[in-house]
Amino acid sequence: MKADPSDQRRLLDLAALDAELARARHRRSTLPEQTAVEDAEKTVQGHRDAVVRARTSVSDLGREVAKLEQEVTQVRTREERDRGLMDSGSVSAKQMTDLAHELDTLARRRGVLEDEQLEVMERLDAAETDLAHEQAGLEAAETALADAVERRDGAIGDLDVLEERRGAERTTLAGQLPADLVGLYDQLRARTGTGAGELVGARCGACRLEMDRSELRDITAAAPDDVVRCEQCGAIVVRTGKGAGA
Ligand SMILES: [Zn+2]
C-alpha cells in the first residue's frame, strides 16, 4: 500500500485520539467514583439495618413498660378492693386475717413489678438514645452517599464530554485521510489494539519493541510513500525522521 507521508504522519494523531478514547472507556469501566458510590450504598444499608434494630428495641421495651404498668394497676386495684373490704367492717376476723395476708403478698408483688418497670424504663431510655444515635448515623451516611453520587455523575459527565469531543475530532480526521489507509489502520487496531506507531530510533511506537538491523534497514530504505509494517505487532510504522539513520 502507498500513502502520502504526511497522511501517514497524521495516522499518529488518529492513534493518539484512539488511545485517549480507549483510556476514557477504561476509566469509565473502572471509575473509583463508582466504587465509592457502591461503598457508600453499603454503609447506608448498614445504618438502615441498625436503625430498624434500634426501633424494634424501642417498641419492644415500650410494650414491656406498658404491660408492667397494666400489671401494677391491676395489683393496686386489688389492694384498694381489699382495703375497702377491711374498712367496711362487714368481714369476719378470719377474713380480716386472710385479707391482711393478701395485702402483704400484693405489696411485695407490686414492689417487684415496680422495680422491674424502673429497670425496663431505664433500658427504654438507653434504647431511645441509641435510636437517635443510629438515625444521626444514617443521615450522615445518606449525605455521604449523595455526595459520592454527585462526584460519580460529575466524573461520568466529564468522560461524556471528552468522548464526544475526541470522537468528533476522530471522525473529522479519519474523513480527511485516504479510506484504504484508515481501513487498514482500523483493521490492525481491532486486531492488536494499536493500528500505527511512530518509529523512534529502532523502536516501534505501537509495540515498543526494538527492531533488528535488517528490519530497520528495510523500513528506512523503503520509499517514503510505502506503508510499512512492524514485523512484531503488524502495526503501520510511521517514519517521522526520528528513526532515520539510527
Ligand atoms: Zn510493533
Residues whose N, C-alpha, C, O or C-beta is under 5 A from the ligand:
A	BS01	ZN	C204 A206 C207 R208 C230 Q232 C233 G234
